[in-house]
Amino acid sequence: MRRVVVTGMGAMTPIGNNVEDFLKGLKEGACGVSTLKSFDATGFKATLAAEVKGVDLLELLGKKEARRMDRYTQLALAATKEAVEQAKLMGAYDPFDVSVYMTSGIGGLATMEENVEKLLAKGPHRVSPFFIPMNILNMAAGEIAMRFQAMGISYAPVSACASGTHSIGEGYRAILHGYTKAAIVGGAEGSITPMAMAGFANMKALNETDQVALASIPFDARRQGFVMGEGAGALVLEEMSAALERGATIYGEVVGYGATTDAYHITQPHPEALGAYMAMKRALAEGGVSPEEVSYINAHGTSTPMNDRLESMAIVKLFGKDTPVSSTKSMTGHLLGAAGAVESIACLLAMKEGFIPATINTETIDEEVEANIITGQAKRQEVTYALNNSLGFGGHNASLLFKKWEGQ
């Protein structure tokens, strides 16, 4: 039976532009939410966002090429660069044995908006010839494959806010069943744009407060919606024996993946949380792990009234009321298609460093939330198994089970 390990990680987040800084932010309970700066939000209902700050992506990636990429692709490539370098992946395998599963929930929305404005104001001849390749959802995977000469399977599984988790799960399965030896996996999102902020706000999904400490408060009785975030997470997965043979550093093991669909509503979770429950149950079953063995659950925890209550219901049904749970979206905001990838990195760091990130700013747990929500500060604790949940519009549910690496 093949085993799948993580040998590289890369992060671009609102609380750190690399894995080391992201870890520091998680331990310190940093808040990446602030007044939106990507555009003038005067007149918008929601004016707070969790933006990636303090990095020049054009300089990092090379101006000539990066200008021909949407922001989501730039973020994906930046995170992947760190993960590939950390894994020392280049040249380790035949190119046809390295695959890419990199995705986004929305894709090149900024490029879409910019070119629609050009079309309406100046006519069809002013639409960029790069509009289509910049806009499409698979281009992050394509750019990564070209940059790092990954010539195996390459595509972008798209399932809204579960996209990043599904991408990791599909890469894991491809290695597990022998379709590829290594995979670059993850998700990216760069959709803090006027259309996205207006659209999510008008469907009552965003918190409209102007107070940072009340903006992203998962499981809190005062929660009113999520905060739009951006960023990317990338992981390098390898078949364990091949990774060991080449002397790769191993940061954790993927041992289970569960994916289900609610088949209930375009945005609302199943009222009995059946899909979320079964995704977690299947991830544990694949890993041969009992609920009692799981040390930490990184919840989807969006800070929306219905999601948090129903996810807690599913967790308590499977795990009881004692397993520590937190939502790192309290720090990063909701990274949409990148959320599952970044939160998987949070799980791996929690196992490696022996701590549970806190759900910051959450103070008054909703009386209908019975799960053991960790609030305040990060909690020092050994973590042997960590579970990451992602739930997306359309009823998509995905759970990944990770195991601490302690050797074979």
Sine and cosine of phi, psi and omega as CSV:
sin_phi,cos_phi,sin_psi,cos_psi,sin_omega,cos_omega
0.00,0.00,0.84,-0.55,0.02,-1.00
-0.94,0.33,0.49,-0.87,0.10,-1.00
-0.84,-0.55,0.51,-0.86,-0.11,-0.99
-0.87,-0.50,0.80,-0.60,-0.05,-1.00
-0.85,-0.53,0.34,-0.94,0.04,-1.00
-0.98,-0.18,0.84,-0.55,-0.04,-1.00
-0.89,-0.46,-0.04,1.00,0.03,-1.00
-0.36,-0.93,0.56,-0.83,0.03,-1.00
-0.64,-0.77,0.57,-0.82,0.08,-1.00
-0.62,-0.79,0.66,-0.75,-0.08,-1.00
-0.68,-0.74,0.71,-0.71,0.20,-0.98
-0.81,-0.59,0.95,-0.31,-0.14,-0.99
-0.66,-0.75,0.23,-0.97,0.07,-1.00
-0.92,0.39,-0.18,0.98,0.02,-1.00
-0.86,-0.51,0.30,0.95,0.03,-1.00
0.27,-0.96,0.73,-0.68,-0.07,-1.00
-0.99,-0.12,0.30,0.95,0.14,-0.99
-0.33,-0.95,0.14,-0.99,-0.09,-1.00
-0.90,0.44,-0.65,0.76,-0.01,-1.00
-0.88,0.48,-0.71,0.70,0.00,-1.00
-0.95,0.32,-0.57,0.82,0.07,-1.00
-0.88,0.47,-0.69,0.72,0.06,-1.00
-0.86,0.51,-0.71,0.71,0.02,-1.00
-0.86,0.51,-0.69,0.72,0.02,-1.00
-0.89,0.45,-0.66,0.75,0.03,-1.00
-0.89,0.46,-0.68,0.73,-0.03,-1.00
-0.93,0.37,-0.60,0.80,-0.07,-1.00
-1.00,0.04,-0.16,0.99,-0.06,-1.00
0.94,0.34,0.68,0.73,-0.02,-1.00
-0.93,0.37,0.51,-0.86,0.03,-1.00
-0.92,-0.38,0.87,-0.49,-0.02,-1.00
-1.00,-0.02,0.07,1.00,-0.04,-1.00
-1.00,0.05,0.70,-0.72,0.06,-1.00
-0.38,-0.93,0.04,-1.00,0.06,-1.00
-0.87,0.49,0.73,-0.68,-0.07,-1.00
-0.87,0.49,0.75,-0.66,-0.04,-1.00
-0.87,-0.50,-0.13,0.99,-0.06,-1.00
-0.92,0.40,-0.49,0.87,0.04,-1.00
-0.39,-0.92,0.20,-0.98,0.02,-1.00
-0.96,0.26,0.92,-0.38,-0.10,-1.00
-0.99,-0.11,0.32,0.95,0.04,-1.00
-0.84,0.54,0.79,-0.61,0.00,-1.00
1.00,0.00,-0.13,0.99,0.02,-1.00
-1.00,0.09,0.51,-0.86,0.01,-1.00
-0.93,0.37,-0.67,0.74,-0.02,-1.00
-0.95,-0.30,0.81,-0.59,-0.06,-1.00
-0.85,-0.53,0.09,1.00,0.08,-1.00
-0.96,-0.29,0.51,-0.86,0.04,-1.00
-0.41,-0.91,0.25,-0.97,0.04,-1.00
-0.92,-0.39,1.00,-0.06,-0.10,-0.99
-0.99,-0.14,0.47,-0.88,0.17,-0.98
-0.96,0.27,0.77,-0.63,-0.14,-0.99
-0.81,-0.59,0.40,-0.92,0.19,-0.98
0.95,0.32,0.48,0.88,0.05,-1.00
-0.61,-0.79,0.67,-0.74,0.07,-1.00
-0.98,-0.18,0.99,-0.16,-0.08,-1.00
-0.91,0.41,-0.54,0.84,0.03,-1.00
-0.90,0.44,-0.67,0.74,0.01,-1.00
-0.93,0.37,-0.64,0.77,-0.05,-1.00
-0.92,0.39,-0.62,0.78,-0.13,-0.99
-0.98,-0.20,-0.22,0.98,-0.09,-1.00
0.98,-0.21,0.90,-0.44,-0.18,-0.98
-0.87,0.49,-0.69,0.72,-0.10,-0.99
-0.86,0.50,-0.74,0.68,-0.02,-1.00
-0.97,0.23,-0.67,0.75,-0.10,-0.99
-0.91,0.41,-0.50,0.86,0.03,-1.00
-0.90,0.43,-0.32,0.95,0.00,-1.00
-0.99,-0.14,0.32,0.95,0.04,-1.00
-0.83,-0.55,0.59,-0.81,0.19,-0.98
-0.92,0.38,0.32,-0.95,-0.03,-1.00
-0.86,0.51,-0.59,0.81,-0.02,-1.00
-0.90,0.44,-0.60,0.80,0.03,-1.00
-0.94,0.34,-0.64,0.77,0.06,-1.00
-0.86,0.52,-0.71,0.71,0.00,-1.00
-0.91,0.42,-0.66,0.75,0.02,-1.00
-0.88,0.48,-0.70,0.71,-0.04,-1.00
-0.92,0.39,-0.62,0.79,0.02,-1.00
-0.90,0.43,-0.70,0.71,0.03,-1.00
-0.91,0.41,-0.64,0.77,-0.01,-1.00
-0.92,0.40,-0.61,0.79,0.04,-1.00
-0.82,0.57,-0.71,0.70,0.02,-1.00
-0.91,0.41,-0.69,0.72,-0.04,-1.00
-0.90,0.43,-0.69,0.73,-0.03,-1.00
-0.92,0.39,-0.65,0.76,0.04,-1.00
-0.92,0.40,-0.65,0.76,0.02,-1.00
-0.89,0.46,-0.63,0.78,-0.03,-1.00
-0.99,0.16,-0.21,0.98,-0.11,-0.99
0.80,0.60,0.75,0.66,-0.13,-0.99
-0.98,0.18,-0.53,0.85,-0.10,-1.00
-0.87,0.49,0.83,-0.56,0.02,-1.00
0.99,0.11,-0.04,1.00,-0.05,-1.00
-0.98,0.20,-0.40,0.92,-0.06,-1.00
-0.69,-0.73,0.31,-0.95,0.25,-0.97
-0.85,0.53,0.71,-0.70,-0.04,-1.00
-0.81,0.59,-0.53,0.85,-0.01,-1.00
-0.97,0.25,-0.08,1.00,0.06,-1.00
-0.98,-0.19,0.10,1.00,0.03,-1.00
-0.90,-0.44,0.83,-0.56,-0.06,-1.00
-0.91,-0.41,0.23,-0.97,0.01,-1.00
-0.75,-0.66,0.82,-0.58,0.15,-0.99
-0.82,-0.57,1.00,0.09,-0.04,-1.00
-0.83,-0.56,0.73,-0.68,-0.18,-0.98
-0.66,-0.75,-0.08,-1.00,0.07,-1.00
-0.43,-0.90,0.43,-0.90,0.06,-1.00
-0.98,0.18,-0.58,0.81,-0.08,-1.00
-0.86,-0.51,-0.57,0.82,0.00,-1.00
1.00,0.09,-0.59,-0.81,-0.18,-0.98
-0.99,0.13,0.85,0.53,-0.04,-1.00
-0.91,0.41,-0.61,0.79,0.02,-1.00
-0.88,0.47,-0.65,0.76,0.05,-1.00
-0.91,0.42,-0.65,0.76,0.03,-1.00
-0.86,0.51,-0.78,0.63,-0.04,-1.00
-0.88,0.48,-0.70,0.71,-0.01,-1.00
-0.86,0.50,-0.67,0.74,-0.07,-1.00
-0.99,0.17,-0.46,0.89,0.14,-0.99
-0.90,0.44,-0.67,0.75,0.05,-1.00
-0.87,0.49,-0.68,0.73,0.03,-1.00
-0.89,0.45,-0.67,0.74,0.00,-1.00
-0.87,0.49,-0.73,0.69,-0.07,-1.00
-0.95,0.30,-0.58,0.81,-0.07,-1.00
-1.00,0.07,-0.58,0.81,-0.17,-0.99
-0.80,-0.60,-0.06,1.00,0.07,-1.00
0.99,-0.15,0.19,-0.98,-0.13,-0.99
-0.91,0.42,-0.41,0.91,-0.04,-1.00
-0.95,0.30,-0.22,0.98,-0.01,-1.00
-1.00,-0.07,-0.08,1.00,0.08,-1.00
-0.93,0.38,0.72,-0.70,-0.08,-1.00
-0.90,0.44,0.66,-0.75,0.11,-0.99
-0.91,0.41,-0.26,0.97,0.03,-1.00
-1.00,-0.07,0.03,1.00,-0.07,-1.00
-0.82,0.57,-0.78,0.62,-0.07,-1.00
-0.89,0.45,-0.81,0.58,-0.01,-1.00
-0.90,0.43,-0.45,0.89,0.06,-1.00
-0.96,0.28,-0.51,0.86,-0.14,-0.99
-1.00,0.10,-0.58,0.81,-0.20,-0.98
-0.93,0.36,0.49,-0.87,-0.17,-0.99
-0.95,0.30,-0.33,0.94,-0.04,-1.00
-1.00,0.00,-0.05,1.00,-0.18,-0.98
-0.95,0.32,-0.47,0.89,0.09,-1.00
-0.87,0.49,-0.70,0.71,0.05,-1.00
-0.88,0.48,-0.67,0.74,0.00,-1.00
-0.90,0.44,-0.70,0.71,0.00,-1.00
-0.91,0.42,-0.64,0.77,0.02,-1.00
-0.90,0.43,-0.70,0.71,0.02,-1.00
-0.86,0.51,-0.68,0.74,0.00,-1.00
-0.93,0.37,-0.69,0.72,-0.06,-1.00
-0.91,0.42,-0.60,0.80,-0.12,-0.99
-0.91,-0.41,0.25,0.97,0.09,-1.00
0.78,0.63,0.78,0.63,0.09,-1.00
-0.99,-0.14,0.94,-0.33,-0.15,-0.99
-0.93,-0.37,0.23,0.97,0.08,-1.00
-0.99,0.11,-0.53,-0.85,0.04,-1.00
-0.87,0.49,0.64,-0.77,0.03,-1.00
-0.51,-0.86,0.91,-0.41,0.10,-0.99
-0.27,-0.96,0.07,-1.00,-0.12,-0.99
-0.84,-0.54,0.99,-0.15,0.08,-1.00
-0.93,0.36,0.84,-0.55,-0.09,-1.00
-0.91,-0.41,0.86,-0.51,0.00,-1.00
-0.52,-0.85,0.75,0.66,0.02,-1.00
0.82,0.57,-0.80,-0.60,-0.11,-0.99
-0.97,0.22,-0.07,1.00,0.10,-0.99
-0.99,-0.14,0.04,1.00,-0.13,-0.99
-0.85,0.53,-0.75,0.67,-0.04,-1.00
-0.88,0.47,-0.64,0.77,0.01,-1.00
-0.94,0.34,-0.66,0.75,0.08,-1.00
-0.88,0.48,-0.62,0.78,-0.01,-1.00
-0.90,0.45,-0.67,0.74,0.05,-1.00
-0.91,0.42,-0.70,0.72,0.00,-1.00
-0.89,0.47,-0.65,0.76,0.00,-1.00
-0.94,0.34,-0.60,0.80,0.09,-1.00
-0.90,0.43,-0.66,0.75,0.06,-1.00
-0.86,0.52,-0.73,0.68,-0.02,-1.00
-0.90,0.43,-0.61,0.79,-0.01,-1.00
-0.89,0.46,-0.62,0.78,0.05,-1.00
-0.96,0.29,-0.69,0.73,-0.03,-1.00
-0.83,0.56,-0.62,0.78,-0.07,-1.00
-0.98,-0.18,0.17,0.99,0.17,-0.99
0.99,0.10,0.27,0.96,0.00,-1.00
-0.99,0.15,-0.36,0.93,0.03,-1.00
-0.42,-0.91,0.33,-0.94,-0.01,-1.00
-0.99,-0.14,-0.47,0.88,0.01,-1.00
-0.57,-0.82,0.44,-0.90,-0.01,-1.00
-0.54,-0.84,0.68,-0.73,0.17,-0.99
-1.00,-0.09,0.87,-0.50,-0.15,-0.99
-0.75,-0.67,0.37,-0.93,0.08,-1.00
0.52,-0.85,-0.33,-0.94,-0.04,-1.00
-0.46,-0.89,0.36,-0.93,-0.01,-1.00
-0.58,-0.82,0.50,-0.87,0.05,-1.00
-0.53,-0.85,0.71,-0.71,0.06,-1.00
-0.67,-0.74,0.82,0.57,-0.17,-0.99
-0.92,-0.40,0.55,0.84,0.16,-0.99
-1.00,0.09,0.99,0.15,-0.10,-1.00
-0.76,-0.65,0.28,-0.96,0.01,-1.00
-0.83,0.56,-0.71,0.71,-0.03,-1.00
-0.90,0.43,-0.69,0.72,-0.02,-1.00
-0.92,0.40,-0.71,0.71,-0.02,-1.00
-0.91,0.42,-0.64,0.77,0.03,-1.00
-0.94,0.35,-0.69,0.72,-0.06,-1.00
-0.90,0.43,-0.75,0.66,0.00,-1.00
-0.91,0.41,-0.61,0.80,0.02,-1.00
-0.92,0.40,-0.66,0.76,-0.04,-1.00
-0.94,0.33,-0.36,0.93,0.10,-0.99
-1.00,-0.04,0.19,0.98,0.09,-1.00
0.92,0.39,0.47,0.88,-0.01,-1.00
-1.00,-0.03,-0.43,0.90,-0.09,-1.00
-1.00,-0.08,0.55,-0.83,0.16,-0.99
-0.97,0.26,0.75,-0.66,-0.07,-1.00
-0.98,-0.21,0.20,0.98,0.02,-1.00
-0.93,0.37,0.39,-0.92,0.12,-0.99
-0.96,-0.27,0.17,0.99,-0.01,-1.00
-0.97,-0.24,0.91,-0.42,-0.08,-1.00
-0.83,0.56,-0.66,0.76,-0.08,-1.00
-0.94,0.34,-0.20,0.98,0.02,-1.00
-0.93,-0.38,0.09,1.00,-0.18,-0.98
-0.98,0.18,-0.78,0.63,-0.02,-1.00
-0.84,-0.54,1.00,-0.07,-0.11,-0.99
-0.76,-0.65,0.95,0.32,-0.03,-1.00
-0.82,0.58,0.67,-0.75,0.07,-1.00
0.94,0.33,-0.01,1.00,0.04,-1.00
-0.98,0.19,0.59,-0.81,0.01,-1.00
-0.88,0.47,-0.37,0.93,-0.05,-1.00
-1.00,-0.02,-0.01,1.00,-0.10,-1.00
-0.88,0.47,0.59,-0.80,-0.04,-1.00
-0.70,-0.71,0.09,1.00,-0.02,-1.00
0.49,-0.87,0.13,-0.99,-0.04,-1.00
-1.00,-0.07,0.19,-0.98,0.07,-1.00
-0.95,-0.32,0.78,-0.63,0.00,-1.00
-0.91,0.40,0.77,-0.64,0.04,-1.00
-0.82,-0.57,0.12,-0.99,0.07,-1.00
-0.61,-0.80,0.32,-0.95,0.03,-1.00
0.48,-0.87,-0.22,-0.98,0.00,-1.00
-0.38,-0.93,0.51,-0.86,0.13,-0.99
-0.72,-0.69,0.71,-0.70,0.01,-1.00
-0.74,-0.67,0.64,-0.76,0.06,-1.00
-0.77,-0.64,0.54,-0.84,0.16,-0.99
-0.97,-0.24,0.86,-0.51,0.05,-1.00
-0.96,-0.29,0.61,-0.79,0.04,-1.00
-0.62,-0.78,0.44,-0.90,0.16,-0.99
-0.91,0.40,0.74,-0.68,-0.21,-0.98
-0.84,0.54,-0.75,0.66,-0.08,-1.00
-0.89,0.45,-0.60,0.80,0.03,-1.00
-0.93,0.38,-0.64,0.77,0.02,-1.00
-0.90,0.43,-0.69,0.72,0.02,-1.00
-0.91,0.42,-0.64,0.77,-0.03,-1.00
-0.89,0.46,-0.59,0.81,-0.01,-1.00
-1.00,-0.02,0.04,1.00,0.08,-1.00
0.98,0.21,0.45,0.90,-0.01,-1.00
-0.95,0.32,0.53,-0.84,0.13,-0.99
-0.98,0.20,0.74,-0.68,-0.05,-1.00
-0.94,-0.33,0.78,-0.63,-0.08,-1.00
-0.97,-0.24,-0.13,0.99,0.01,-1.00
0.30,-0.95,0.12,-0.99,-0.04,-1.00
-0.82,-0.58,0.65,-0.76,0.14,-0.99
-1.00,-0.02,0.85,-0.53,-0.08,-1.00
-0.86,-0.51,-0.18,0.98,-0.01,-1.00
-0.37,-0.93,0.53,-0.85,-0.01,-1.00
-0.55,-0.84,0.82,-0.57,0.06,-1.00
-0.81,-0.58,0.71,-0.71,0.00,-1.00
-0.66,-0.75,0.76,-0.64,-0.01,-1.00
-0.63,-0.78,0.09,-1.00,0.06,-1.00
-0.73,-0.68,0.69,-0.72,0.01,-1.00
-0.93,0.35,-0.58,0.82,-0.07,-1.00
0.78,0.63,0.74,0.67,-0.12,-0.99
-0.77,-0.64,-0.78,0.63,-0.14,-0.99
-0.38,-0.92,0.43,-0.90,-0.06,-1.00
-0.93,0.37,-0.48,0.88,0.00,-1.00
-0.78,-0.62,-0.46,0.89,-0.09,-1.00
-1.00,0.05,0.62,-0.78,0.10,-0.99
-0.93,0.36,0.31,-0.95,0.09,-1.00
-0.86,0.51,0.72,-0.69,-0.09,-1.00
-0.89,0.46,-0.30,0.95,0.09,-1.00
-0.95,-0.31,0.15,0.99,0.05,-1.00
0.82,0.57,0.59,0.81,-0.07,-1.00
-0.91,0.42,-0.67,0.75,-0.03,-1.00
-0.91,0.41,-0.71,0.70,0.01,-1.00
-0.88,0.47,-0.69,0.73,0.01,-1.00
-0.86,0.50,-0.73,0.68,-0.08,-1.00
-0.95,0.31,-0.54,0.84,0.07,-1.00
-0.88,0.47,-0.70,0.71,0.03,-1.00
-0.91,0.41,-0.68,0.73,-0.03,-1.00
-0.88,0.47,-0.65,0.76,-0.01,-1.00
-0.94,0.34,-0.59,0.81,0.05,-1.00
-0.89,0.46,-0.69,0.73,0.03,-1.00
-0.91,0.41,-0.65,0.76,-0.02,-1.00
-0.89,0.45,-0.66,0.75,0.01,-1.00
-0.90,0.43,-0.57,0.82,0.01,-1.00
-0.99,0.12,-0.11,0.99,-0.05,-1.00
0.90,0.44,0.60,0.80,-0.09,-1.00
-0.89,-0.46,0.67,-0.74,0.05,-1.00
-1.00,0.07,0.40,-0.92,0.03,-1.00
-0.82,0.57,-0.55,0.83,-0.04,-1.00
-0.92,0.39,-0.35,0.94,-0.03,-1.00
-0.99,0.11,-0.24,0.97,-0.04,-1.00
-0.98,0.19,0.82,-0.57,-0.09,-1.00
-1.00,0.01,-0.41,0.91,-0.13,-0.99
-0.38,-0.92,0.65,-0.76,0.10,-0.99
-0.86,-0.50,0.86,-0.51,0.14,-0.99
-1.00,0.00,0.97,-0.23,-0.11,-0.99
-0.96,0.27,0.40,-0.92,0.15,-0.99
-0.87,0.49,-0.71,0.71,0.22,-0.97
0.60,0.80,0.94,0.34,-0.14,-0.99
-0.99,0.11,-0.27,0.96,-0.11,-0.99
0.99,0.12,0.31,0.95,0.14,-0.99
-0.99,-0.16,0.58,-0.82,-0.14,-0.99
-0.82,0.57,-0.75,0.66,-0.11,-0.99
-0.96,0.26,-0.71,0.71,-0.04,-1.00
-0.84,0.55,-0.77,0.64,-0.11,-0.99
-0.90,0.44,-0.67,0.75,-0.01,-1.00
-0.91,0.42,-0.71,0.70,-0.06,-1.00
-0.97,0.26,-0.57,0.82,0.07,-1.00
-0.91,0.42,-0.65,0.76,0.07,-1.00
-0.86,0.51,-0.66,0.75,0.03,-1.00
-0.85,0.52,-0.71,0.71,-0.01,-1.00
-0.91,0.41,-0.66,0.75,0.00,-1.00
-0.89,0.45,-0.73,0.68,-0.03,-1.00
-0.91,0.42,-0.61,0.80,0.02,-1.00
-0.87,0.49,-0.61,0.79,-0.05,-1.00
-1.00,-0.03,-0.63,0.77,-0.17,-0.99
-0.95,-0.32,-0.24,0.97,-0.15,-0.99
0.99,0.10,-0.27,-0.96,-0.15,-0.99
-0.97,-0.25,0.11,0.99,-0.12,-0.99
-0.97,-0.23,-0.49,0.87,-0.09,-1.00
-0.87,0.49,0.80,-0.60,-0.01,-1.00
-0.89,0.46,0.72,-0.69,-0.02,-1.00
-0.75,-0.66,0.64,-0.76,0.17,-0.99
-0.53,-0.85,0.29,-0.96,0.08,-1.00
-0.85,-0.52,0.92,-0.39,0.02,-1.00
-0.97,0.24,-0.07,1.00,0.15,-0.99
-0.90,0.44,-0.34,0.94,0.10,-1.00
-0.87,0.49,-0.44,0.90,0.01,-1.00
-0.99,-0.15,-0.66,0.75,-0.14,-0.99
-0.99,-0.12,-0.17,0.99,-0.25,-0.97
0.94,0.33,-0.15,-0.99,-0.04,-1.00
-0.99,-0.15,0.92,-0.40,-0.05,-1.00
-1.00,0.03,0.24,0.97,0.07,-1.00
0.78,0.62,-0.89,-0.46,-0.04,-1.00
-0.92,0.40,-0.26,0.96,0.05,-1.00
-1.00,-0.04,-0.22,0.98,-0.14,-0.99
-0.84,0.54,-0.76,0.65,-0.06,-1.00
-0.89,0.46,-0.57,0.82,0.01,-1.00
-0.95,0.32,-0.73,0.69,0.01,-1.00
-0.90,0.43,-0.64,0.77,-0.01,-1.00
-0.96,0.29,-0.45,0.90,0.13,-0.99
-0.92,0.39,-0.62,0.78,0.08,-1.00
-0.90,0.44,-0.62,0.78,0.06,-1.00
-0.87,0.50,-0.64,0.77,0.04,-1.00
-0.90,0.44,-0.71,0.71,0.00,-1.00
-0.90,0.44,-0.64,0.77,0.04,-1.00
-0.93,0.37,-0.60,0.80,0.04,-1.00
-0.88,0.48,-0.65,0.76,0.03,-1.00
-0.94,0.35,-0.71,0.70,-0.06,-1.00
-0.91,0.42,-0.63,0.78,-0.10,-0.99
-0.99,-0.13,-0.18,0.98,0.03,-1.00
0.95,0.32,0.82,0.57,0.05,-1.00
-0.45,-0.90,0.30,-0.95,0.08,-1.00
-0.89,-0.46,0.87,-0.49,0.03,-1.00
-0.88,0.47,0.51,-0.86,0.00,-1.00
-1.00,-0.01,0.36,-0.93,0.20,-0.98
-1.00,-0.02,1.00,-0.06,-0.15,-0.99
-0.95,0.32,0.43,-0.90,0.05,-1.00
0.93,0.36,-0.23,0.97,0.10,-0.99
-0.97,0.24,0.82,-0.57,-0.09,-1.00
-0.83,-0.56,-0.69,0.72,-0.06,-1.00
-0.93,-0.37,0.99,-0.15,-0.04,-1.00
-0.91,0.41,0.74,-0.67,0.06,-1.00
-0.81,0.59,0.70,-0.71,-0.04,-1.00
-0.90,0.43,-0.32,0.95,0.05,-1.00
-1.00,0.04,-0.08,1.00,0.03,-1.00
-0.99,-0.14,0.94,-0.35,-0.08,-1.00
-0.98,-0.21,-0.13,0.99,0.02,-1.00
-0.92,0.39,0.36,-0.93,-0.05,-1.00
-0.99,0.10,1.00,0.10,-0.09,-1.00
-0.99,0.14,0.83,-0.55,0.03,-1.00
-1.00,0.08,0.87,-0.49,-0.04,-1.00
-0.86,-0.51,-0.02,-1.00,0.06,-1.00
0.97,0.23,-0.96,-0.29,-0.04,-1.00
-0.90,-0.44,0.33,-0.94,0.07,-1.00
-0.83,0.56,0.59,-0.80,-0.07,-1.00
-0.95,-0.30,0.80,-0.60,0.04,-1.00
-0.95,0.30,0.87,-0.49,-0.02,-1.00
-0.26,-0.97,0.63,-0.78,0.10,-0.99
-0.94,0.35,0.71,-0.70,-0.02,-1.00
-0.83,-0.55,0.92,-0.39,-0.02,-1.00
-1.00,-0.06,-0.71,0.71,0.08,-1.00
-0.82,-0.57,0.72,-0.70,0.06,-1.00
-0.79,-0.61,0.66,-0.75,-0.02,-1.00
-0.91,-0.41,0.72,-0.70,0.04,-1.00
-0.90,-0.44,0.78,-0.62,0.00,-1.00
-0.94,-0.33,0.62,-0.78,0.15,-0.99
-0.65,-0.76,0.73,-0.68,-0.03,-1.00
-0.77,-0.63,0.80,-0.60,-0.11,-0.99
-0.87,-0.49,0.44,-0.90,0.13,-0.99
-0.78,0.63,0.61,-0.79,-0.11,-0.99
0.99,-0.11,-0.09,1.00,0.04,-1.00
1.00,0.05,0.34,0.94,-0.03,-1.00
-0.99,0.12,0.78,-0.62,0.01,-1.00
-0.82,-0.57,0.69,-0.72,0.05,-1.00
-0.57,-0.82,0.67,-0.74,0.04,-1.00
-0.74,-0.67,0.68,-0.73,0.05,-1.00
-0.86,-0.51,0.71,-0.71,0.04,-1.00
-0.94,-0.33,0.83,-0.56,0.00,-1.00
-0.92,-0.38,0.51,-0.86,0.03,-1.00
-0.84,-0.54,0.65,-0.76,0.05,-1.00
-0.88,0.47,0.67,-0.74,0.00,-1.00
-1.00,0.10,0.89,-0.46,0.05,-1.00
-0.78,-0.62,0.47,0.88,-0.06,-1.00
1.00,0.01,0.08,-1.00,-0.05,-1.00
-0.92,0.40,0.00,0.00,0.00,0.00
